[in-house]
């Protein structure tokens, strides 16, 4: 009979995580992560959009004066290429949607934390029952993990769509 060593499982505690430990080790660690990701995506999105708009204005206005500027046609063409590259970058990395999604999850995590801490909303009903504290904590964990799981599902779905799009654009191997 083969013996398996599973260090991760053996290192895990057999006692369930309590509310304070869960808040500290799970929720509090997620809030700054989502905040940082949201802010970074917002900055990149706004930078790319500002670049596109600015270069678009230069191309439009520069078209009138292109003949009087040395290498004006090449310069305007280069601006057009930069506009296209920044639009492609924005499309591929989806900074706007990532910014909004990360911010939404952060705000929903904060809301769940406040509702749980004040025994409000869905936790009010649970807190009024006999095992209210335990039921509220269980509901809190389920709701928080649902939010975090939703993010993982969206990521894997978009990664799967990207892989499928890449596979669809790659020619098939005709050999058997």
C-alpha positions as CSV (number, residue, x, y, z in Angstrom):
1,X,0.0,0.0,0.0
2,X,1.6,3.3,-1.1
3,X,2.2,5.9,1.5
4,X,1.5,9.5,0.5
5,X,2.9,12.5,2.2
6,X,0.6,15.5,1.9
7,X,2.5,18.3,3.8
8,X,-0.2,20.9,3.1
9,X,-3.0,18.8,4.5
10,X,-1.0,17.7,7.5
11,X,0.0,21.3,8.3
12,X,-3.6,22.5,8.3
13,X,-5.3,22.8,11.6
14,X,-8.1,20.4,12.3
15,X,-10.0,23.1,14.3
16,X,-12.3,25.3,12.4
17,X,-11.3,28.9,11.8
18,X,-13.1,31.3,14.0
19,X,-14.6,34.7,13.1
20,X,-11.7,36.9,14.2
21,X,-9.2,34.6,12.5
22,X,-11.2,34.5,9.3
23,X,-11.7,38.3,9.3
24,X,-7.9,38.9,9.9
25,X,-6.5,36.1,7.7
26,X,-9.0,36.2,4.8
27,X,-11.1,39.3,4.5
28,X,-8.6,41.9,5.7
29,X,-5.9,40.5,3.4
30,X,-8.3,40.7,0.4
31,X,-9.3,44.3,0.8
32,X,-5.9,46.0,0.1
33,X,-5.2,43.5,-2.7
34,X,-8.5,44.4,-4.5
35,X,-7.9,48.1,-3.8
36,X,-4.4,47.9,-5.3
37,X,-5.6,46.0,-8.4
38,X,-8.5,48.4,-8.9
39,X,-6.3,51.5,-8.7
40,X,-3.6,50.1,-11.0
41,X,-6.2,49.2,-13.7
42,X,-7.9,52.6,-13.3
43,X,-4.5,54.4,-13.8
44,X,-3.6,52.2,-16.9
45,X,-7.1,52.7,-18.4
46,X,-7.1,56.4,-17.9
47,X,-3.5,56.7,-19.3
48,X,-4.4,54.8,-22.4
49,X,-7.5,56.8,-23.0
50,X,-5.7,60.1,-22.5
51,X,-3.0,58.9,-25.0
52,X,-5.6,58.0,-27.6
53,X,-7.6,61.2,-27.2
54,X,-4.4,63.4,-27.2
55,X,-2.9,61.7,-30.2
56,X,-6.3,61.8,-32.0
57,X,-6.4,65.5,-31.6
58,X,-2.9,65.9,-32.8
59,X,-3.6,63.8,-35.9
60,X,-6.8,65.8,-36.7
61,X,-5.2,69.2,-36.2
62,X,-1.9,68.2,-37.7
63,X,-3.5,67.0,-40.9
64,X,-3.9,70.6,-41.9
65,X,-0.3,71.5,-41.3
66,X,1.4,68.2,-42.2
67,X,2.8,69.5,-45.5
68,X,4.6,72.4,-43.6
69,X,6.2,70.1,-41.0
70,X,9.3,68.2,-41.9
71,X,8.3,64.5,-42.2
72,X,4.8,65.6,-41.1
73,X,3.1,62.7,-42.9
74,X,5.4,60.2,-41.2
75,X,4.8,61.8,-37.8
76,X,1.0,61.7,-38.2
77,X,1.3,58.1,-39.4
78,X,3.3,57.3,-36.3
79,X,0.7,58.9,-34.1
80,X,-2.0,56.8,-35.8
81,X,0.1,53.7,-35.1
82,X,0.4,54.7,-31.4
83,X,-3.4,55.2,-31.2
84,X,-4.0,51.7,-32.7
85,X,-1.5,50.1,-30.3
86,X,-2.9,51.8,-27.2
87,X,-6.5,50.7,-28.3
88,X,-5.3,47.2,-28.9
89,X,-3.5,47.1,-25.5
90,X,-6.7,48.4,-23.8
91,X,-8.8,45.7,-25.5
92,X,-6.4,42.9,-24.7
93,X,-5.8,43.8,-21.0
94,X,-9.4,45.1,-20.4
95,X,-8.2,47.7,-17.8
96,X,-11.6,49.4,-17.6
97,X,-13.6,46.3,-16.8
98,X,-10.9,45.0,-14.4
99,X,-10.9,48.4,-12.6
100,X,-14.7,48.3,-12.1
101,X,-14.8,44.6,-11.2
102,X,-12.0,44.8,-8.6
103,X,-13.5,47.9,-7.1
104,X,-17.0,46.3,-7.0
105,X,-15.6,43.3,-5.2
106,X,-13.7,45.4,-2.7
107,X,-16.8,47.5,-1.9
108,X,-19.0,44.4,-1.6
109,X,-16.4,42.8,0.8
110,X,-16.4,46.0,2.9
111,X,-20.2,46.0,2.9
112,X,-20.4,42.3,4.0
113,X,-17.9,43.0,6.8
114,X,-19.9,45.9,8.1
115,X,-23.2,44.0,7.9
116,X,-21.7,41.1,9.7
117,X,-20.0,43.3,12.4
118,X,-23.3,45.1,13.1
119,X,-25.6,42.0,12.8
120,X,-27.5,43.8,10.1
121,X,-29.1,42.8,6.8
122,X,-29.0,39.0,6.3
123,X,-27.1,38.6,9.6
124,X,-29.8,40.2,11.7
125,X,-32.2,37.2,11.1
126,X,-29.4,34.7,11.9
127,X,-28.2,36.5,15.0
128,X,-31.8,36.3,16.5
129,X,-31.8,32.5,16.4
130,X,-30.4,30.2,19.2
131,X,-27.1,29.5,17.5
132,X,-27.1,33.0,15.9
133,X,-23.5,33.9,16.2
134,X,-22.4,30.6,14.6
135,X,-25.1,30.8,11.9
136,X,-24.2,34.4,11.1
137,X,-20.5,33.6,10.8
138,X,-21.3,30.6,8.5
139,X,-23.5,32.9,6.4
140,X,-20.8,35.5,6.3
141,X,-18.1,33.0,5.2
142,X,-20.4,31.7,2.5
143,X,-21.2,35.2,1.2
144,X,-17.5,36.3,1.2
145,X,-16.3,33.1,-0.4
146,X,-19.1,33.5,-3.0
147,X,-17.7,36.9,-3.9
148,X,-14.2,35.7,-4.1
149,X,-15.2,32.6,-6.0
150,X,-17.1,34.8,-8.5
151,X,-13.8,36.6,-9.2
152,X,-12.0,33.3,-9.9
153,X,-14.9,32.1,-12.2
154,X,-14.7,35.4,-14.2
155,X,-10.9,35.1,-14.5
156,X,-11.0,31.5,-15.6
157,X,-13.9,32.2,-18.0
158,X,-12.0,35.1,-19.6
159,X,-8.8,33.1,-19.7
160,X,-10.7,30.2,-21.4
161,X,-12.2,32.6,-23.9
162,X,-8.7,34.0,-24.7
163,X,-7.3,30.5,-25.2
164,X,-10.3,29.5,-27.4
165,X,-9.9,32.6,-29.5
166,X,-6.2,31.9,-29.9
167,X,-6.9,28.3,-30.8
168,X,-9.5,29.4,-33.3
169,X,-7.1,31.7,-35.1
170,X,-4.3,29.1,-35.2
171,X,-4.4,26.9,-38.3
172,X,-5.2,23.3,-37.6
173,X,-2.6,20.6,-38.0
174,X,-3.8,18.5,-41.0
175,X,-1.6,15.5,-40.1
176,X,-3.3,12.6,-38.4
